[in-house]
Amino acid sequence: MQFFVPNTTSPRQAEEVYASVRRFLADNGWPTADERYESLSFQHDGKTYVLNVGQRHYELPEPVMLILRAEGAQNYYVCTPNRGTVRGAPYLIGDEAQAKIAVAFSAA
C-alpha cells in the first residue's frame, strides 16, 4: 500500500502533514525515526490489538492518522487527530507491549 494520511487530498499534502507531525513530536520531546507504518499489531495485558492508519480501533475515540517509531527505540507513537498531531501526546506503544509487528508502507 502506498503511503497516505487520512483526510489529505494529495500525496504532497500527505507529505506536508507527515513532516509537520514529526516536527510537532520532536518539539515536544518525542523524536521519531523517518519511517512510515500502515499498521501495528501488539499484545498488551493479554489482549491483541491491531491498529491501521485510516481506521478507528474500538478502544480509540478517533481514527489513526499516523504510526511512527520512536527514534532509537522499538516504541511506537500512534497519532490521531487530537493525540500527537497538533496537540496532546500521542498514544505510546511502549516496552510493556509484546510481540510488536509494524508493517511499513511500500516504497513509492
Secondary structure, 3 states (H helix, E strand, C coil): CECCCCCCCCHHHHHHHHHHHHHHHHHCCCCECCCCEEEEEEEECCEEEEEEECCECCCCCCEECEEEEECCCCCEEEEECCECCCCCCCEEECCCCEEEEEEECECC
